[in-house]
Amino acid sequence: MSFRLTPLSLSAVALALAMSVAAVATPARADEPQRRTLSVAGSGEASARPDIAYIETGVVTEAKTAAEALAANTKAMNAVFKGLEAMKIARDDIQTSEFSVNPVYNNPPIRPDGTHEAPTIRGYQVANQVSVTIRNLDSTGAVLDKLVNLGSNRLNGIRFAIEKPEPLFDKARADAVRDAMRKAKLYAEAAGLQLGQVVSLSESGSYSPQPVYAKAMMAEMASVPVAAGTQKLAANVSLVIEIK
């Protein structure tokens, strides 16, 4: 006796085999007790005085031709570089962050009928900006004063930071876990439960130094007052703990 399988019957056999394999591979979980858990969050914080500062400064020059503006800017920036070197700022701590040459246009007045002539180029502007790392914070004010006296006419701000924040982060993380466990014990005790093992732990942290901007700086100032303040590092954790 022989049998002939049509495409339809072949599909049915394949489906039956797949269902039987799935039934064997998937263990029955109906009788397993559902694990009860408690989710709780904790936070920790550590603070310290900054030990490093970053300054964005530079020179903007303007002249009738691009070549004249560039020559004036180059002369001023060379003076800035020499001044920073004289103040013991390492070359590795000075990095160009912006350089641009742009035309400067005249804005013709608007006619009574609302039209105006096409703008014309009246000169060129050259901007050269550097990022300076200051490792001796006590010299920050003197550096700012020196930059202004050397011809720097652009200051985009000062940012203070902690160069190696990991040890402080670790302290904040440990405090965050302790805070979460304290809350978990409190909740469990109030509910008449017992804590089991920690099922999962996840972390999210943040560290964002706040920039400090100097007030109006004048070349005749003897020194620029600068306050570094303190930096705060925060860590947040979420725990999932088994309860009995």
C-alpha positions in Angstrom: 0.0 0.0 0.0 1.4 3.5 -0.8 0.4 7.0 0.2 0.8 10.2 -1.7 1.2 13.4 0.3 -0.2 16.5 -1.3 1.2 20.0 -0.5 -1.8 20.5 1.7 -1.1 17.4 3.7 2.6 18.2 4.0 1.7 21.6 5.5 -0.5 19.9 8.1 2.2 17.4 9.0 4.8 20.2 9.5 2.4 22.1 11.7 1.7 19.1 13.8 5.4 18.4 14.3 6.1 22.0 15.2 3.3 22.0 17.8 4.5 18.8 19.3 8.1 20.1 19.6 6.8 23.4 21.2 4.8 21.4 23.7 7.9 19.4 24.7 10.2 22.4 24.9 7.9 24.6 27.0 7.8 23.4 30.6 4.5 23.7 32.4 4.6 26.6 34.9 1.0 26.6 36.1 2.0 24.9 39.4 5.0 27.2 40.1 4.3 29.9 42.8 4.6 33.5 41.5 7.5 35.4 43.0 6.6 38.4 45.0 8.9 41.4 44.8 9.2 44.9 46.1 10.5 47.7 43.9 12.2 50.6 45.6 14.4 53.6 44.5 17.3 55.2 46.3 19.5 58.2 45.8 22.9 59.3 46.9 24.9 62.5 46.6 28.5 63.6 47.1 30.1 67.0 46.7 33.6 68.5 46.5 35.3 71.6 45.4 36.3 71.7 41.7 40.0 71.2 40.9 40.0 72.3 37.2 38.5 75.0 35.0 37.9 75.5 31.3 37.8 78.9 29.7 36.5 79.7 26.2 38.2 82.8 25.0 39.6 84.4 21.8 39.9 87.4 19.6 37.5 88.9 17.0 39.0 91.4 14.5 37.4 93.4 11.7 38.9 95.2 8.7 38.1 96.3 5.2 39.7 93.2 3.6 39.9 89.6 4.7 43.7 89.7 4.6 43.9 92.8 6.9 41.4 91.2 9.4 43.4 88.0 9.4 46.7 89.7 9.9 45.3 91.7 12.9 43.8 88.6 14.4 46.9 86.5 13.9 49.0 89.2 15.7 46.6 89.4 18.6 46.3 85.6 19.0 50.1 85.2 19.0 50.2 87.6 21.9 47.5 85.6 23.7 49.4 82.3 23.2 52.7 83.9 24.4 50.9 85.3 27.5 49.3 81.9 28.3 52.7 80.3 27.9 54.3 82.8 30.3 51.6 81.9 32.9 52.7 78.3 32.8 49.7 77.0 30.8 50.9 73.9 29.0 50.4 73.7 25.2 48.4 70.5 25.6 45.9 72.6 27.6 45.3 75.1 24.8 43.1 74.0 21.9 41.6 75.9 19.0 37.8 75.5 19.2 36.7 77.9 16.5 38.1 79.8 13.6 36.0 81.7 11.0 36.3 84.4 8.4 33.0 86.1 7.5 32.0 89.1 5.4 30.3 92.0 7.2 27.5 93.6 5.3 26.0 97.1 5.2 22.3 97.2 5.8 20.9 99.9 3.5 17.9 101.8 4.8 14.4 100.8 3.8 12.7 103.1 1.2 9.3 104.6 1.8 7.8 101.9 -0.6 9.2 99.1 1.6 12.1 98.2 -0.7 15.8 98.6 -0.1 19.0 98.3 -2.0 21.0 95.0 -1.9 23.4 94.7 1.0 27.0 95.4 0.2 30.1 94.1 1.9 31.8 96.7 4.0 34.5 94.5 5.5 35.5 91.1 6.9 35.5 89.7 10.4 37.9 87.0 11.7 37.2 85.1 14.9 39.7 82.8 16.5 38.7 81.0 19.8 40.6 78.7 22.0 39.6 76.4 24.9 42.0 76.8 27.8 42.4 74.3 30.7 43.4 75.8 34.0 44.7 73.3 36.5 45.7 75.8 39.2 42.4 77.4 40.1 44.1 80.0 42.3 45.4 81.6 39.0 42.0 81.7 37.3 41.4 85.4 37.9 44.9 86.4 37.0 44.6 84.4 33.7 41.4 86.2 32.8 42.9 89.6 33.5 46.0 88.7 31.5 43.9 87.6 28.5 42.0 90.9 28.4 45.2 92.9 28.7 46.7 90.9 25.8 43.8 91.7 23.5 41.3 88.9 24.0 37.9 90.4 23.4 35.7 87.3 23.5 34.9 85.3 26.6 32.1 82.7 26.3 32.3 81.5 29.9 34.1 79.6 32.6 33.3 76.0 33.4 34.5 74.4 36.7 34.8 70.7 37.1 36.2 67.8 39.0 38.9 66.2 36.9 38.5 62.7 38.4 35.0 62.3 39.6 34.8 58.5 39.9 35.7 58.2 43.6 33.0 60.6 44.4 30.6 58.8 42.1 31.4 55.6 44.0 30.5 57.2 47.3 27.2 58.5 45.8 26.4 55.0 44.4 27.0 53.3 47.8 24.8 55.9 49.6 22.1 55.4 47.0 22.1 51.6 47.6 22.0 52.1 51.3 19.1 54.5 50.9 17.2 52.0 48.8 17.7 49.2 51.3 16.7 51.5 54.2 13.4 52.2 52.4 12.9 48.5 51.6 13.3 47.4 55.2 10.9 50.2 56.3 8.2 49.1 53.9 8.7 45.4 54.6 8.5 46.0 58.4 5.4 48.1 58.1 3.7 45.5 55.9 4.7 42.5 58.1 6.9 41.0 55.4 10.5 39.7 55.2 13.0 40.7 52.6 14.7 38.1 50.5 17.5 38.4 47.9 18.0 41.3 45.6 16.5 40.3 42.2 17.9 43.2 40.2 19.7 46.5 40.6 19.9 49.3 38.0 21.6 52.7 38.2 21.3 56.1 36.6 23.5 59.0 37.6 24.2 62.6 36.6 27.2 64.9 36.8 26.9 68.3 35.1 29.3 71.1 36.1 27.6 74.5 36.1 29.4 77.1 34.1 30.2 80.4 35.9 30.3 83.5 33.8 32.5 86.4 34.8 30.8 89.8 35.0 31.9 92.7 32.8 35.7 92.6 32.5 37.7 95.8 31.9 41.4 96.0 31.0 42.1 98.2 33.9 40.9 95.7 36.5 43.6 94.6 38.9 42.1 91.1 39.1 38.9 89.3 38.1 36.9 87.8 41.1 36.0 84.2 40.4 34.2 81.8 42.6 34.5 78.0 41.9 31.8 76.9 44.5 31.2 73.2 44.9 30.2 70.4 42.5 27.5 67.9 43.3 27.5 64.3 41.9 24.3 62.4 42.2 23.5 58.7 41.7 20.1 57.0 41.6 19.4 53.3 41.8 16.4 51.0 41.6 16.2 47.7 43.5 13.8 44.8 43.0 13.9 42.7 46.1 12.1 39.4 46.8 9.7 39.5 49.7 8.5 36.5 51.8 
